[in-house]
Amino acid sequence: MSVLSEAISALREALILTHDVKRMGETLGAVSHELRDHDRRIIRLEAKWEAAVELSAGRGRLPRRLEDKS
């Protein structure tokens, strides 16, 4: 009887782990979506910043560019 109870216990643990993995996958998907949204926002802000710098630079000088420090 102990072999049967160990098998049932192992199946129960496998189901719990499957549920946890599925939940973590859904959470990771949500975080991934939010990260892409933040990346798009940062890109829009960088574009606006570069446009503002170019407009404020004047005609006689070359516009300053943002440097990628990474």
N, C-alpha and C positions, 0 to 999 in steps of 0.2 A: 504494500500500500504506500510506502514511503516513496517509491519510484514514481508512482502516479501523482502523488502530491508535489513532488519536485518538478515533474513535467508541467503540471498545471501552474505552478509558481513561475517556472521559466517562461511559459506562454504569457502569463499575466505581465511579467516584467518586459517581455518583448513588445506587448501591446502598449504599455506605458511609454517605453522608449520610442516607439513609432509615433505616438501622439506628440511627445516632446520634440522630436525631430521635425514633424510637420508644423508645429507651432513656431519653432525657431525659424523654419524656412519662411513662413508667412511674415514673421517679424523682420527678418532680413530683407524680404522684398519691400516692405514698407519703408525701412531705413534707406534702402537703395533708391527708391522713388523720391524720398525727401532729399537725399544727397544730390540727385540729378536736378531737382528743382532749385536747390541752393546754388549749384554750379551755373545754371542758366541765369539766375539773378545776378551773380557775381560778374558774369560775362557782360550782361546789359549795363551794370554799373561801370565796368571798365570802359566800355564803348562810350558811355556818356561822359566819363571823366576825360578820355582822350579828346573827344569833340570839344569839351569846354576848354581844355588846355590849348588846342589848336585855335579856337576862336579868340582866346585871350592873348595869344602870342603876338598878334599883329602881322602886318604884311611883310615887313622888312626882314624879319627873323625867321629862322626855321623853327617849326613847332617842336616842342620837347616830346619825347616818346616815353611811355612807361617801360621800365626795364623789368625783365623777368629775372627775379633773384633766386629762382629755384634751380 
